[in-house]
Amino acid sequence: MEIINIVINSVKNISISAVLDILAVSYIFYKCYSLIRETRAEQLLKGIIFIIIFIPISKLLHLETLYWILSNTITIGVLSFIIIFQPEIRRALEHIGRSAFNDKHILEDEKTTEAVIGQIIEAIMNLSKDKTGALIVIERLTGLGETINTGIKMDAIVSSALLENIFVVNTPLHDGATIIRNDRIISAGCFLPLTSNNSLNKSIGTRHRAAIGLSENSDAIVIIVSEETGTISLAFNGKLTRNYDRDRLKLVLTKIIEKNVVKKLNFREKVAAWMKKTENNN
């Protein structure tokens, strides 16, 4: 009974700010783990936790040598973590930096979105049917300026005919990636960074590895058409999914892209409502 009273009194003494503090820290830890899950950083994190647990144990048991080694390992490990896992850290910071205010790479409305997706899918289906290799990048919130500068700038309206023409075999732009921003083809023949993930199947070719590499470092959607089989694949958030048909590809693209369009429209509606309310009050 006494224990129950202690627990009840402790709960009563917890302030709202303390609860908010705990929730905020918990959310940050959850998001950080979500970003490094199934990456090399996850394994390193497990090792760090193991060392942190054993540092007080080694001191308690008077294992002086082990305590010295573990303590110094943690000190060096922080610097090593930053150096070795720079790509993961960069990805995490970019993820944090994305917000409702960063909408310069989002399509203006659902009608435009539907038209662009339709043109892209039509081109992908025709390229797949002819077994013509292709690599199409759809830019979202993360700017791809560095990648765009590696190719030939175009700034043309998205159309299936133009996309198919870009990837004609033995043409200068065939082997590179084409980048789409909003409803325009910004650049073609671009070089993408290869993924450093060594656990991928050895049968995955350079085109697919480049798609995964870009999706690891940005929130872009990358569509790949295999030159050997005509298989359609999609890379997003560092993951590669394969064997898309027309309906499945349309469903996935619509779900990912229109999600941002809705967010943008909702934000604009809130601002407009707030401005209208302010005018009425004045």
C-alpha positions in Angstrom: 0.0 0.0 0.0 2.9 2.3 0.8 4.4 1.7 -2.6 1.1 2.6 -4.3 0.9 5.8 -2.3 4.5 6.7 -3.3 3.7 6.1 -7.0 0.5 8.1 -6.8 2.3 11.0 -5.1 5.1 10.9 -7.8 2.5 11.0 -10.6 0.8 14.0 -8.9 4.1 15.9 -8.7 4.8 15.5 -12.4 4.3 18.8 -14.2 2.9 19.3 -17.7 6.3 20.7 -18.9 8.0 17.5 -17.7 5.5 15.3 -19.6 6.0 17.4 -22.7 9.8 17.2 -22.3 9.6 13.4 -22.0 7.4 13.2 -25.1 9.6 15.5 -27.1 12.8 13.5 -26.3 11.0 10.2 -27.0 9.8 11.5 -30.4 13.3 12.6 -31.3 14.8 9.3 -30.4 12.1 7.5 -32.3 12.7 9.6 -35.5 16.4 9.2 -35.2 16.1 5.4 -35.0 13.7 5.4 -37.9 16.3 7.2 -40.1 19.1 4.8 -39.2 17.1 1.6 -39.1 18.5 -1.1 -41.4 21.6 0.9 -42.1 25.2 0.6 -41.0 24.6 3.2 -38.3 22.1 0.9 -36.6 24.8 -1.7 -35.9 27.2 0.9 -34.6 24.4 2.3 -32.3 24.0 -1.2 -30.8 27.7 -1.4 -30.2 27.7 2.0 -28.5 24.8 1.0 -26.2 26.7 -2.2 -25.3 29.8 -0.2 -24.3 27.7 2.4 -22.3 26.1 -0.4 -20.3 29.5 -2.0 -19.5 31.3 1.2 -18.5 29.6 1.5 -15.1 29.7 -2.3 -14.6 33.4 -2.4 -15.2 33.9 0.5 -12.7 31.7 -1.2 -10.1 33.7 -4.4 -10.4 37.0 -2.5 -10.3 38.1 -3.7 -13.7 40.4 -0.7 -14.2 41.9 -1.7 -17.6 38.6 -2.6 -19.1 37.1 0.6 -17.8 39.9 2.7 -19.3 39.5 1.0 -22.7 35.7 1.4 -22.8 35.8 5.1 -21.7 38.4 6.0 -24.3 36.5 4.0 -27.0 33.4 6.1 -26.4 35.5 9.4 -26.6 37.0 8.3 -30.0 33.8 6.7 -31.1 31.8 10.0 -31.3 34.3 11.5 -33.7 34.5 8.2 -35.7 30.7 8.1 -35.9 30.6 11.6 -37.5 33.3 10.7 -40.1 32.2 7.2 -41.0 28.4 7.9 -41.1 28.4 11.3 -42.7 25.9 10.2 -45.4 23.4 9.0 -42.8 23.9 12.2 -40.7 23.4 14.3 -43.8 20.2 12.4 -44.7 18.9 12.9 -41.2 19.6 16.6 -41.2 17.9 17.0 -44.6 14.9 15.1 -43.4 14.6 17.5 -40.4 15.0 20.5 -42.7 12.0 19.5 -44.8 8.8 21.3 -43.7 5.6 22.8 -45.0 7.4 26.0 -45.9 9.8 24.2 -48.3 7.4 23.6 -51.1 9.3 25.1 -54.1 9.6 21.6 -55.8 5.9 20.5 -55.3 3.4 20.5 -58.1 0.9 23.3 -57.9 -2.4 21.4 -57.9 -3.9 17.9 -58.3 -4.9 18.4 -61.9 -1.3 19.2 -63.0 -0.1 16.3 -60.9 -2.4 13.9 -62.6 -1.3 15.1 -66.0 2.4 14.8 -65.3 2.0 11.4 -63.7 0.1 10.3 -66.8 2.8 11.4 -69.2 5.5 9.8 -67.1 3.7 6.5 -66.9 2.9 6.5 -70.7 6.6 6.9 -71.4 7.7 4.3 -68.9 5.3 1.7 -70.3 6.5 2.3 -73.9 10.1 2.1 -72.8 9.5 -1.1 -70.9 7.7 -2.6 -73.9 10.7 -1.9 -76.1 13.2 -2.9 -73.4 14.9 0.5 -73.6 16.9 1.4 -70.4 15.7 4.5 -68.6 16.3 6.4 -65.4 13.8 9.1 -64.5 14.1 11.2 -61.3 11.2 13.1 -59.8 12.5 15.9 -57.6 10.5 16.5 -54.4 11.5 18.7 -51.4 15.2 18.0 -51.4 16.8 20.2 -54.1 18.9 18.3 -56.7 20.9 21.3 -58.0 24.3 19.5 -57.8 22.9 16.5 -59.8 21.1 18.7 -62.3 24.4 20.5 -63.1 26.1 17.2 -64.1 23.7 16.8 -67.1 22.4 18.8 -70.0 19.8 21.4 -68.9 16.5 21.3 -70.9 13.6 23.1 -69.1 10.9 21.5 -71.2 7.3 20.6 -70.4 6.9 16.9 -69.4 5.7 14.8 -72.3 5.8 11.0 -72.9 7.2 11.6 -76.4 10.1 13.7 -75.2 11.0 11.3 -72.4 11.0 8.4 -74.8 13.2 10.3 -77.3 15.7 11.1 -74.6 16.4 7.4 -73.9 16.7 6.3 -77.5 19.7 3.9 -77.6 23.1 5.3 -78.8 22.1 8.9 -78.2 24.2 11.2 -75.9 21.6 11.3 -73.2 20.6 7.7 -73.1 22.8 6.5 -70.3 22.2 9.3 -67.9 19.3 10.2 -65.6 16.5 12.6 -66.6 15.3 14.9 -63.7 11.8 16.2 -63.5 10.9 19.2 -61.3 7.2 20.1 -61.0 5.8 19.8 -64.6 9.1 20.3 -66.4 12.1 18.2 -67.5 14.9 20.2 -66.0 17.9 18.2 -67.1 19.0 15.0 -68.9 22.1 12.8 -69.0 22.8 13.4 -65.3 25.1 11.4 -63.2 23.7 9.9 -60.0 25.8 8.8 -56.9 26.1 5.0 -56.5 24.8 3.4 -53.3 27.4 2.2 -50.9 25.1 -0.6 -49.6 27.2 -3.8 -49.9 24.3 -6.0 -48.9 22.4 -5.6 -52.2 22.1 -8.5 -54.6 25.0 -8.7 -56.9 22.7 -9.0 -59.9 21.5 -5.4 -59.4 23.2 -3.3 -62.2 24.7 0.2 -62.2 21.5 1.9 -63.2 19.6 0.5 -60.3 22.5 1.2 -57.8 22.6 4.8 -59.0 18.8 5.1 -58.4 19.2 3.7 -54.9 22.1 6.0 -54.2 20.2 9.1 -55.0 17.1 8.0 -53.0 19.4 7.4 -50.0 20.6 11.1 -50.1 17.3 12.7 -51.0 13.5 12.3 -51.0 13.4 12.0 -54.8 11.4 9.3 -56.5 13.5 7.4 -59.1 11.9 5.1 -61.7 14.1 2.6 -63.5 13.5 0.6 -66.7 15.8 -2.4 -67.2 17.6 -2.5 -70.5 17.9 -6.3 -70.4 14.3 -7.3 -69.3 12.2 -4.2 -69.5 11.3 -4.6 -65.8 10.1 -1.4 -64.1 11.5 -0.6 -60.7 11.2 2.2 -58.3 13.7 3.6 -55.7 12.5 5.6 -52.8 14.0 6.4 -49.4 16.9 4.0 -50.1 14.6 1.1 -50.9 14.2 -0.6 -54.3 10.9 -2.2 -55.3 10.5 -4.1 -58.6 8.1 -5.5 -61.1 5.7 -2.6 -61.5 2.8 -2.6 -64.0 0.8 0.5 -65.1 -1.8 0.4 -62.3 0.7 -0.2 -59.5 3.1 2.5 -60.7 0.3 5.0 -61.0 -1.0 4.2 -57.5 2.4 4.6 -55.9 3.4 7.8 -57.7 0.0 9.4 -57.0 0.2 8.4 -53.3 3.7 9.9 -52.9 3.3 13.0 -55.0 -0.2 14.0 -54.2 0.5 13.7 -50.4 2.7 16.8 -50.8 0.2 18.6 -52.9 -2.5 18.2 -50.3 -0.1 19.4 -47.6 0.7 22.5 -49.6 -2.9 23.3 -50.3 -3.9 22.8 -46.7 -1.1 25.2 -45.6 -2.2 27.8 -48.1 -5.9 27.4 -47.0 -4.9 28.0 -43.4 -2.9 31.1 -44.3 -5.8 32.4 -46.4 -8.3 31.8 -43.6 -6.0 33.5 -41.1 -5.6 36.5 -43.4 -9.3 36.7 -44.0 -10.0 36.5 -40.2 -7.5 39.3 -39.6 -9.1 41.6 -42.2 -12.6 41.0 -40.7 -11.3 41.9 -37.2 -9.8 45.1 -38.5 
